[in-house]
Amino acid sequence: MCRCLTCVHCVFSIHRHEDDPIMGFSILAVSAGAVLGANLRWVLGLWLNALFPTVPPGTLLANWLGAWLIGLALTIIAYFPQLSPEWRLFLVTGFLGALTTFSTFSAEMFNHLQAGRWGAALLGIGLHVGGSLLMTGLGVATFAVLRMLAGAIK
């Protein structure tokens, strides 16, 4: 498998062979990550969503943080191919999958659309989608900066 980090195959695939251990470790990795990610998302919502109900900041922060971390995580995983697939399952599928929330974002924006609040819906959609794409790029850039700094320190 190439490590180009641009094709869907390289970014999201985890190859399992018949000589691999039982799927139990994979299930445990996803489950443990999901528990942490879902609880962080819940806490962010509790603390922040009431501050600005038009575009609830807890949901937005969960998506932006998750997008930044996915950019960082996927570049780290590509740079260190020796990391076990369970780490990717724990971090990307479990933790970040549970932290980020397309369903809550969709429900919040749909409520705005139903109520005729088109401006609020468009603002939320722009912030979530555009911001998440920007944050993913920043996550990738963060790893590049960290590598550069690590090289300068040596």
C-alpha positions in Angstrom: 0.0 0.0 0.0 1.4 3.4 -0.9 1.4 6.2 1.7 0.5 9.1 -0.5 -2.1 10.4 1.9 -4.2 11.7 -1.0 -6.2 8.6 -2.2 -9.1 7.2 -0.2 -7.4 3.8 -0.2 -4.3 5.0 1.6 -6.0 7.3 4.0 -8.8 5.1 5.3 -7.9 1.5 4.7 -6.6 -0.9 7.3 -5.5 -4.2 5.9 -6.2 -7.3 7.9 -4.8 -10.7 6.9 -5.8 -14.1 8.1 -2.8 -14.4 10.4 -3.8 -11.3 12.3 -5.1 -11.5 15.8 -8.8 -11.8 16.5 -10.9 -8.7 15.7 -11.4 -8.2 19.5 -8.5 -5.9 19.7 -9.9 -3.8 16.9 -13.3 -3.6 18.5 -11.7 -2.7 21.8 -9.7 0.1 20.2 -12.7 1.6 18.4 -14.8 1.3 21.5 -12.2 2.9 23.9 -11.7 5.8 21.5 -15.4 6.3 21.0 -16.0 6.5 24.7 -13.5 9.3 25.1 -14.5 11.2 21.9 -18.2 11.0 22.7 -17.7 12.2 26.3 -15.6 15.1 25.1 -18.2 16.1 22.6 -20.9 15.9 25.2 -18.9 18.1 27.7 -18.2 20.7 25.0 -21.9 20.9 24.2 -22.8 21.2 27.9 -20.3 24.0 28.5 -20.6 26.0 25.3 -23.8 25.4 23.3 -26.0 27.7 25.4 -23.5 30.6 24.8 -24.6 31.2 21.2 -27.5 29.0 20.2 -27.6 30.3 16.6 -24.4 28.3 15.9 -23.8 26.3 19.0 -20.1 26.7 19.7 -19.7 23.3 21.4 -20.7 21.5 18.3 -18.6 23.8 16.1 -15.5 23.3 18.4 -16.0 19.5 18.4 -16.0 19.5 14.6 -13.1 22.0 14.2 -11.0 20.2 16.9 -11.7 16.8 15.3 -10.9 18.2 11.8 -7.5 19.6 13.0 -6.7 16.3 14.8 -7.6 14.2 11.8 -5.2 16.2 9.6 -2.5 15.8 12.2 -3.3 12.1 12.9 -3.4 11.0 9.3 0.0 12.7 8.6 1.5 11.1 11.7 0.1 7.7 10.7 1.5 8.1 7.2 4.9 9.1 8.6 5.1 6.3 11.0 3.8 3.3 9.1 5.0 1.0 11.9 2.1 2.1 14.2 -0.3 -0.7 14.6 -3.7 -0.5 12.9 -5.3 -0.5 16.3 -3.9 3.0 17.0 -5.6 4.2 13.8 -8.8 2.6 14.8 -8.6 4.0 18.3 -7.8 7.6 17.2 -9.4 8.1 13.8 -12.4 5.7 13.9 -13.1 5.7 17.6 -12.1 9.0 19.2 -12.4 11.4 16.2 -15.4 9.6 14.8 -17.3 10.1 18.1 -15.9 13.6 18.7 -17.0 15.0 15.4 -20.7 15.2 14.7 -22.2 15.6 11.3 -25.6 14.4 12.6 -25.8 17.1 15.4 -24.6 19.7 12.9 -27.2 18.6 10.4 -30.0 18.7 13.0 -29.0 22.1 14.1 -28.9 23.5 10.6 -32.2 21.7 9.7 -33.9 23.4 12.6 -32.8 26.8 11.3 -34.1 26.0 7.8 -37.4 24.7 9.1 -37.8 27.9 11.1 -37.0 30.1 8.1 -33.7 31.2 9.6 -31.8 31.0 6.3 -29.0 33.3 7.4 -28.3 31.3 10.5 -28.3 28.1 8.5 -25.9 29.4 5.9 -23.6 30.8 8.5 -23.5 27.5 10.4 -23.0 25.5 7.2 -20.2 27.8 6.1 -18.5 27.7 9.5 -18.8 24.0 10.0 -17.8 22.9 6.4 -15.4 25.6 5.5 -13.9 25.7 9.0 -13.5 22.0 9.1 -11.7 21.9 5.8 -9.4 24.7 6.9 -8.7 23.0 10.2 -7.8 19.7 8.5 -5.3 21.6 6.4 -3.9 23.2 9.5 -3.6 19.8 11.1 -1.5 18.6 8.2 0.5 21.8 8.3 1.0 21.4 12.1 2.8 18.1 11.5 5.1 19.7 8.9 6.0 22.5 11.3 6.6 20.0 14.1 8.9 18.0 11.9 10.7 21.1 10.8 11.2 22.2 14.5 12.3 18.8 15.5 14.9 18.9 12.7 16.1 22.3 13.8 16.5 21.1 17.4 18.8 18.2 16.5 
